[in-house]
């Protein structure tokens, strides 16, 4: 077993690397209750990071499929729009999608060959503008909620905090997929 002195020395050696690689700090966004504000910070951070990855891609890069079962970057961004819109409508508005919302935002709720074929030929701005639209509504609605609501159960064993954690981690998951697709783009 390593001695305490050795462990401390190891940590001190790694500290400059940890500090250099730090992304910042998690902090609650003003205008929201504290826990919701932290979630807003994480949602916005992920959206910004994904946007930076994709904002300058051309049409062939947005629609690129590296194999027959892959999803395009465009379809993944639309999937994030669909997911956030669904949970926004269900948890913040307390209802199901309208027919118009289903057609406009629900298209990529599930990713499959049919969806991949439909979501071709649209510029990245199309998907990012839809995401901006949905996010603006999410942020507006979250401002009307408090941490008691956030911690309250939708049903036994499932609360609003977990639902929005899922939206956040869903974005992180697809951010990794987008990075993989970008690494496989033809040179």
N, C-alpha and C positions, 0 to 999 in steps of 0.2 A: 504494500500500500504506500502511495506517495505521501510524503510528509506535508504538513500544512505550508511550510516554507516553500517547498517545491511547487505546490498548487498556486500560491500567491505569486511566485516568480513567473509561472506560466501565464497567469492572467495579466500581469503587468506587461509581459512581452506582447500579448495579443491586443492590449488596450489601444495602441495607436491604429492598428488595423480595424478594430471595431469602430473607433471614432471616425476614421476616414470613410468607412462604408456606411455610416449612419445616414438614413434617409431623412431624419428629422425626429420629431416627437409627436406622439398622439396627443391631441388636445381637442377639447370640446369646442365646437363652432358656436360662436356667439349667436344668440337669438333662438337657441334650442335648449331644451332641458339637458342637464349634463350627460346622461347616458345616450340620449338620442343625438346630441351634439357630437359625441365620439363616433357614433355610427355614421353620421353625415360626413365627418372628416375622412373616415375610411372609404366610404362610397365615392366621395369626390376624388380622393387620392388615386384610387384604382381607375376611375373613369379618365382622369387626366393622363395617367400612365399608359393606358390602352390607346387613348387618342393620339398621344405622341408617337406610339408605335405605328399607327396606321394612316395618319392624316395626309401623308405625302405619297401614298401608293397610287399607282396608275391602275387603269381598268383591268388589265390582264393579271396584275398582282392581286387585286381584290377578288377576282373570280377564280384564281388558280386552285386546282385540285391536284394534290400530289399522288392520289390514287383514287380508285373507284368508290371507296368508302369514306373518303375524307370530306370535310366541310371547308368551304371557302372562308376567307376572312370576312367578306361581306355577310355571309349567312351567320357567322358567329356573332358579329356585331348586332345583326338583327335579332338573333336569339337572346342576346342580353337585353335588348329593347323589349322584346316580348315578355321575358321573365319579369323585368322590373314593372312593366305595365300591368301584368297579371296581378302581382302581389300588391302593387299600389292600389289597384281597383278593389281587390278583395279586402285588404287590411285597413287601408286609409279611407276608402269610400264606402266600404261595407256592402258591396254589391258585385254582381258578375259583369263581364264586359257587355257593352251594347253590341248590336250587330255591326255597326260602323267600326267600333274599337276592335272587334274580333278580326274584321277584314284588314284593318290598317296596321294593327300591332300584333295580332295573334298568329300571323303567318308562320313565324319561326319558333312557335312554342315547342314544337318537336322538330328535330332536324332529321330529314330523310331525303331520298333521291328526288321526290316531287318538289320539296322546298328548295333543294339545291338548284333545280332546273328553273324555278320561278325567280329566284334571287340571283339573277345574272344581269350584267349590263347596267347596273346602277352605280353611279360614282360613290366614292366613300363619303362624300359630303351628304348624300341622301341619308345614309345610315346614321351618321353622326348628328345630323339635324334632328332626326327622329329621337335619338337618344337624349339630345339636349331638351327637346320638348317634353319627353317623359320625365326626365330628371327635374326639370323646373317644377312640374306638378308634384313630384314626390317631395321635394324640398319645401314647397308651400304647404302641403298637407302635414308633413312632419312637424312644422312649426306650431301647428294647432294641437299637438299631442304633448303629453308629459311623461315622466319616467314611471309613474304609476301605471299608465296605460301600457307603456313599453313592456313592463314586467307582468302585465295581466295575461291570463290564459285565454287563448282562442278556444281551446278544448283541453282536456286533461293531458298534461305533459307537453304542451305546445304553446309558447307565448309569442307575442309580437317581436320581442327582441330576437328570438331564435329565427323567426321568418326573415327579418332584415339582415341578420347575420348570414343566413343562407344566400340572400341576394348578393351580399358583399363577397362571400367566399366563392360563389358561382362566377362572379366577375374575375376573381383571381385565378380560378381554374382555367377559364377561357383565355385569359391573358397569356398563360403558358402555352396553350394550343396555338394562339396567334403567333407567338415567338417561334414555335416549331415550324409553322407554315412559312413564315418569313425566311427561316434558315433553309428551307427547301425550294424556295423560288428559283427558277432558272436564272443562271448568271448571264 
